[in-house]
Amino acid sequence: MENYEKWRHARKSFLIKVTIFAIVFYMFLPIALGFFPNFMKQAPFGVITYAWIFAFLQIGMTWIIGTLYWFKCRKLDAMVQEIRREAIE
């Protein structure tokens, strides 16, 4: 039962942290567009504005979060297998 609590805590902790980070990261673009439109319209690289840069960063962040989740799930699945072995014994 102790391993189950560790698994629950690890899963919950990871999901809460990633969810909060993702919400803040993804909500920053519409907030920045609303409060700092002149800055977001500036083009540091030719015609690509900060708004476009941040939008493309969101795509990359989605892949990074997905990859982190995949690696974390592999560890959590190993913990579940250990819990199952203990339950059988």
C-alpha positions in Angstrom: 0.0 0.0 0.0 2.9 2.3 0.6 4.1 2.0 -3.0 0.6 2.8 -4.2 0.7 6.1 -2.2 4.1 6.9 -3.7 2.7 6.2 -7.2 -0.4 8.4 -6.6 1.8 11.2 -5.2 4.2 11.0 -8.1 1.4 11.0 -10.7 -0.6 13.8 -9.1 2.5 16.0 -8.6 3.6 15.6 -12.2 0.2 16.2 -13.7 -0.5 19.3 -11.5 2.9 20.9 -12.3 2.6 20.2 -16.1 -1.0 21.4 -16.2 -0.3 24.6 -14.4 2.8 25.3 -16.6 0.9 24.5 -19.8 -2.1 26.7 -18.9 0.2 29.7 -17.9 2.3 29.2 -21.0 -0.6 28.9 -23.5 -2.6 31.8 -21.9 0.4 34.1 -22.1 -0.1 34.6 -25.8 -3.6 36.0 -25.7 -2.8 38.0 -22.6 0.3 39.5 -24.2 -1.6 40.3 -27.4 -4.2 42.1 -25.3 -2.0 44.0 -23.0 1.2 44.5 -25.1 0.0 44.6 -28.8 2.7 47.0 -29.9 5.5 44.8 -28.6 3.9 41.6 -30.0 3.7 43.3 -33.4 7.5 44.0 -33.5 9.5 41.9 -35.9 12.9 41.0 -34.6 13.6 38.6 -37.6 12.4 40.2 -40.9 8.6 39.9 -41.0 8.3 37.3 -38.2 6.7 39.1 -35.2 7.0 38.1 -31.5 3.4 36.9 -31.7 4.4 34.4 -34.4 7.5 33.3 -32.5 5.5 32.6 -29.4 2.9 30.8 -31.4 5.5 28.5 -32.8 7.1 28.0 -29.4 3.7 26.7 -28.3 3.8 24.0 -30.9 7.3 23.0 -29.7 6.2 23.1 -26.1 3.3 20.7 -26.9 5.8 18.2 -28.2 8.1 18.7 -25.2 5.3 18.2 -22.8 4.1 15.1 -24.7 7.6 13.7 -24.5 8.0 14.4 -20.8 4.7 12.7 -20.2 5.8 9.7 -22.2 9.0 9.3 -20.1 7.2 9.9 -16.9 4.5 7.3 -17.8 7.2 4.7 -18.4 8.4 5.2 -14.8 4.9 5.2 -13.4 4.1 2.1 -15.3 7.1 0.4 -13.8 5.8 1.4 -10.3 2.4 -0.1 -11.2 4.0 -3.4 -12.2 5.8 -3.4 -8.8 2.6 -2.8 -7.0 0.9 -5.6 -8.9 3.7 -8.0 -8.0 3.4 -7.1 -4.3 -0.3 -7.6 -4.4 0.0 -11.1 -5.9 2.5 -12.1 -3.2 
